[in-house]
């Protein structure tokens, strides 16, 4: 399968929209229902929080259906992404949306 540029843009936009919807819902302090994917973190947690790696591992398991190996580089890479987005946006929701979007755009998800 060789995706076109248009398909790649559609995948990107869908992942961004879905990720923002999840982050906005799950980090909302006034929500009345259960979190969808961000079960281990709150709006107060950052990439330096002890629960960050657990949350990333949970995301990969829920989204790809595969657990990350113990020596996986994804948690560190996504922590760096979270910090970069936060340094520009200063918004925890945007930062988590970027992380969820990156997981949704993993080739194991896109080309399952």
C-alpha positions in Angstrom: 0.0 0.0 0.0 1.4 3.3 -1.1 -0.7 6.2 0.4 -1.1 9.4 -1.6 -0.4 12.8 -0.1 -4.1 13.5 0.2 -4.6 10.3 2.2 -1.7 11.2 4.5 -3.2 14.6 5.2 -6.6 13.1 5.9 -5.0 10.6 8.4 -3.2 13.5 10.0 -6.3 15.7 10.4 -8.4 12.8 11.7 -5.8 11.8 14.2 -5.4 15.4 15.4 -9.2 15.9 15.7 -9.7 12.6 17.6 -6.8 13.2 19.9 -7.9 16.7 20.8 -11.5 15.4 21.5 -10.1 12.8 23.8 -7.7 15.1 25.6 -10.3 17.8 26.1 -12.8 15.3 27.4 -10.4 13.3 29.7 -8.6 16.3 31.2 -11.8 18.3 31.8 -12.0 18.7 35.6 -15.8 19.1 35.4 -16.5 15.9 33.4 -19.1 13.6 34.9 -18.3 10.4 33.0 -15.2 8.2 32.9 -12.0 9.1 31.1 -11.7 7.5 27.6 -7.9 7.0 27.2 -6.1 9.3 29.6 -6.7 7.3 32.7 -3.4 7.9 34.6 -2.9 11.6 34.2 -4.7 14.8 35.1 -4.3 18.4 33.8 -1.7 18.9 36.6 0.6 16.1 35.3 3.5 16.8 32.9 5.9 14.8 30.9 8.1 14.6 34.1 5.3 13.1 36.2 5.9 9.5 37.4 2.7 8.4 35.6 3.7 9.7 32.2 5.3 6.5 31.0 2.4 4.4 32.4 0.0 6.6 30.4 2.0 6.2 27.2 2.2 2.5 27.6 -1.6 2.4 28.2 -2.2 4.5 25.1 -0.2 2.1 22.9 -1.9 -0.9 24.3 -5.4 0.5 23.9 -4.8 2.0 20.4 -2.5 -0.6 18.8 -3.5 -3.6 20.8 0.1 -4.3 21.4 2.1 -3.7 24.6 5.3 -1.7 24.3 8.5 -3.7 25.1 10.3 -2.7 28.3 13.1 -1.1 26.3 10.8 0.9 24.0 11.9 4.4 23.0 8.3 5.7 22.5 7.8 6.9 26.0 10.9 9.1 25.9 10.1 10.4 22.4 6.6 11.3 23.4 7.8 13.0 26.6 10.0 15.1 24.4 7.1 15.8 22.1 4.9 16.8 25.1 7.5 19.2 26.3 8.0 20.8 22.9 4.3 21.4 22.4 3.9 22.7 25.9 6.8 25.1 25.4 5.0 26.6 22.5 1.3 26.3 23.5 1.6 26.4 27.3 -1.5 24.2 27.3 -1.7 20.7 28.8 -4.6 19.7 26.7 -2.8 20.6 23.4 0.3 18.7 24.7 -1.7 15.6 25.4 -3.5 15.9 22.2 -0.2 15.9 20.3 0.9 12.7 22.2 -2.4 10.9 21.4 -2.3 12.1 17.8 1.2 10.7 17.4 0.1 7.3 18.7 -2.9 7.3 16.4 -0.6 8.0 13.5 1.7 5.1 14.3 2.1 2.9 11.2 0.8 -0.1 13.2 -2.5 1.8 13.4 -2.7 3.4 10.0 -1.8 0.3 8.0 -3.3 -2.4 10.1 
